[in-house]
Amino acid sequence: MSQTAALRLRQAIARTEAATRERIPIGRRPEEADDLLGTFATDGALGFDPFPFLRAIHDAGSRAVVIGQVAGIMHGSTELTGDLDLLWDGSPHEAQALRDALAMCGCTELPDLARSQVAYQVTGASGDLCTPKLRWGALDVTPCLASAETTRDPAGFTIRYAALDDLIRMRRALGRPKDLRRADELARIGTDSV
């Protein structure tokens, strides 16, 4: 199993840390991100480190899939982010695995996983936990769970992330300016790798 995607993410987190080192918090949370700049322009980028939570997801046996800009970075996107969004199947077994992972990473207020989309916060990361019941325009994201790619982090755990074509479709279905821009970037990446 390749480490390339995990290494891309590690490099992006290092760039995020360097780019935000002198930034002063402005009180803007990731859920307040605008549709153009995204969460990198929020306080979510300050101290952003999704790796402890990604490790906990692996250790808890969760099959959650990284989506959003973190998945884009794993495919080669150069835009930085300040949140980690995940797609999961909504099953009771998976809900328990996510609860375990959240607790391992310091989440003191466990989110209501009965909802199709719920925000979470752990040490180093925050974002949304989404199930296929969440509306993605006309797109059914259920197949994205089965077609997810995997990468092996050098620290010894596996990360599941949305396949490139699925991520492009998800971005286009959402249709916000940042999503369309990022979908175009990912499409160019896909063309360049052929």
N, C-alpha and C positions, 0 to 999 in steps of 0.2 A: 504494500500500500504506500502510495506517495506521500511525502511530507510537504510538497510544494505549496498547497493551499494553506496549511497551517503556518508555514514560514512566511508567506505573504501577509497573513494576519498579524503575526508577531512583528514584522517590519512596520506595518501600518500602525500598530499600537505604539511602537517606539517613536514613529513620526508624530503621532497624536500627542504623546507626552512632551516631545520637544517643542511642538507648535503651541502648546497651551501652558508651558512652564511659567511664563510671565503673565498669563491671563488672570484677571481679577474676576471672581464670581459676580454675575449680574442678576442672579435670582431667576433666571429663565430655565425652567425644567424641560427635559426632553419632550414631554407631551405638549409643550408650547412651541415646538419648532415650527418654523414657517414652511410653506410648500416649495420654496425655492432653494434655501440653503441647507435645510435639514438639521439634524441634531448636533452636528459638529459646532454649530454656532450657539449652542446652549451650554449650560453648566454641566450637562451630562458628559461632555468631552473631557472635563477636568478629572483626572485620575481614572479615566476609563480603562479598565482591564478586564475583559470578559473571560480570561483564561481560568481563573479559579472556578467560576460557575460552569464553564464548559467541561472542566475536569469533573466537577460534582455531578453533572448530568450523566457523564460516562459512568462514573462510579456507582450512581444510583440505578443504572440499568435503563435509563430513559432513552427512547428512540426519537426524541424531539429533533427537529431539523432547523438549522440556522437559516434564516431568510433575511430579507432586507439588505441594507448596505454592507453588513458584515459578510454576508454570503457573496455580495458583489466584489468586495475586496478579495475574498478567497479565490475568485475567478480572475482577478487582475485589475479591478477598478482602482483608480488612483484617488478617488474622493474619500476623505476620512469621515468618520461618524462618531457619535457619542451614545449609541444605544445598541442593544442586542435583542433582536426580535426572533422569536421561535414559533414554528408550526408544530403542533402535536395533534394526535388523533382524537382527543377528547374522551378516551376510555378511562374507566376507574383505575385500572392497573397503571396506566401512564400518568394519571393524576397523582397517584401515590408516589411514583418515582420522581415526579417533578417537585412534589412537596418535600420529599427527602433531600433532593438537591438544593432547593431553596433554603431549607433549614441548615444544611451543611455550610452554606455561604452567608449566614447571618441574617436571613430574612426573619424578622420578628413578627410581622403581620402577614401571614400567608394569604395570598389572594384567593378569591372565589373562583375556583377552577371549573365551576358549572357554567360559567359564561363563555361565549364564543371568543371574546377578546378581553383580556384583563392585564392591567399593568402590574409589574413586579419591580422590586428593588432589592438588590443584594450588595454586599461590599464589592465595589469595583464596577458594577454594571446595573443597568436598569433597562426596561424595554417592555414589550408586549408579548404575552403568550396567546397565540391564536390557534383556533381549531378550524377545520374545514367548514364549519357552520357559519363562520364570518363571511359576509358578502365581499367578494372580490370582483365586483361588476358581474359579468356573465360567466366568469371563469370558475370552474370547479377545481379547487386546489388539492383535493383528496389524492389524486395520482402523484402529486409532488412528494408525498411521504414515501411512496415505494420507489420512486426514481431518484431519490437523494444520492448524492455522491458522498464519499468518505475520505478523510485524510487522517494521517497519524501525526499527532503532535510530537515533537522531539522529547517532551516530558513523559511520553508513554501512554497517551490516551487517544481515543478516536473521536473525531468530530464529524457529525453528519451535517451536510449543507445542501441547499437546493441546487439541483442541476442547472446548468447555464440556460438552456432553453426554457425551463420552467420559470426561472427567475426573470427572464426577459418578459415572458407572458404575464407574470404577476405584476411587474412594473407597468406594463402597458395597460393592464386592466385597471390599475389604480388611477392612472392618468394625470397625476399631479405633475407640475413642471419638473421637479427634481426626479420623479420616477421616469418620465419620458426621456430626460437627458441621460439618466443612468442606463436606461434600456438601450438607447442608441450606442452608448459607450460599450456596453456588454455585447451588443450585436457586432460591433467592430472587432472586439476581442475574439469573438467566435469565428469571424471571417478570417482574421489574421492567423488563427491557430490551425486552419484547415490546410 
